[in-house]
Amino acid sequence: MVTPDSAKAAGLSRAELEAFWMPYSGNRQFKDNPRMIVAAEGCYFRSADGRRVFDSCSGLYCSGYGHNRPEIATAVKEQLAQLDYSPGFQFGQPKAFQLANRLTSLTPAGLDYAFFCNSGSEAADTSLKMAKAYWRLKGQATKTRFIGRARAYHGVNFGGTSLGGISANRKLYGQLADADHLSATLLPENAFTRGLPVHGIELAEELEALVALHDASNIAAVIIEPYSGSGGVILPPRGYLQRIRDICTRHDILLIFDEVITGFARTGENFGADAFGVIPDIMNLAKGLTNGAIPMGAVVATPEIYATFMANGGPEYLIEFPHGYTYSAHPVACAAGLAALDVFENDGMVRRCRDLSQYFEDAVHSLKGLPRIVDIRSFGLIAGIQIEAVPGEPARRPFEISMQAWEKGLYLRYGGDVITLAPPFVSEKRDIDFTVEVLKAAVSSLD
Ligand SMILES: Cc1ncc(COP(=O)(O)O)c(C=O)c1O
């Protein structure tokens, strides 16, 4: 392996790797085989040992416009020199309002009020609290139950963990919030589908069954990702999201779209809601909002929801929604967000995603037929390549593939037994070719 020197190259000894408890990482394996990233530019990282590494997942789906965008770096630097921090409770700073206006002019009509937080996980929990409080303020305090989906990912806070459906993320924590889960829309008859699968619209009827079981008077909201990203790129069957929308509307249940991955061009439209033609009542955003440069999340809600809080807030000096973070609408994050939106619009990220998607889809699906590849799913600039699992050793093969790829100059992300490709929108065709070549070699070397 070339990697053991990686920490040394970064000026760190083995002992110095110990104190940092790494998130979502195999700490023991990493610390014995460190893979250090010390710089980035465009679609490439630079490893501590001086290699260029293609970023095939836009970091963690967040840096779609390419790394180290000078527009964002300059905006952040200038903001830090002007106003590094100001309290967001009971006081404002102009960029928060500017960003809310810019953002809500981009989100679908009817999603007009932006509440800021710092991550996708905070967006999930914020949206769930908002939904519960909304019904209570409307005098329907029994509407408290939430419905998520199997294989979903809504981050790691209490609400998001409860509504998420990836068992490895849930099993250590026992019972959290009350939640039911619809099935994932992953059907064998849809294997190797390009774009939205044909089969499975009937899975939406599970929501009717849950309404029949609990009664709509007890259900606050359904939260779903337009497609599940971290759960393995699981796409909605044609018509499925509309059916879910119709059921929610019919029974007065709020629909929350978690667009933390699907937002900001990854689908070839501004948002998944635009790509799939279905508008939720609440939309959660993060990642692409600042192109990953500064942590930030947002929850965008309808005027009806906002107005309900305002109308029931008591005397005007009182707080209508007792919720918020020290760093909600942080001035530096807002500056990064505004600059990222400039890049998004000026550099035509939606167009760039569309221009590359067909090439990407063809390249990824050329892996079909390799042994151990049991499914390939793709939409816009995301694809999931499902590897046959080793019995009793979940994610073993994707881990091995990812380690091989790193040595060959490719950063690969996987979740469970699915390798997920989500390259930057500014990738070149040769980057896609390189990714597929490395994958081909690594998959072919599996036993
Ligand atoms: C759909 C979705 N929701 C929420 C999150 C959590 O975001 P964060 O890691 O910023 O808390 C993620 C992260 O991948 C995500 O994909």
The ligand as an ORCA input file, in Angstrom:
! r2SCAN-3c Opt
* xyz 0 1
  C     -30.843     13.311      2.532
  C     -29.934     13.705      3.658
  N     -30.436     14.294      4.725
  C     -29.664     14.691      5.747
  C     -28.306     14.485      5.705
  C     -27.461     14.908      6.863
  O     -26.719     16.002      6.551
  P     -25.499     16.449      7.499
  O     -24.460     15.386      7.400
  O     -25.109     17.776      6.933
  O     -26.042     16.566      8.875
  C     -27.726     13.895      4.594
  C     -26.276     13.666      4.513
  O     -25.771     12.982      3.668
  C     -28.560     13.480      3.540
  O     -28.062     12.870      2.460
*
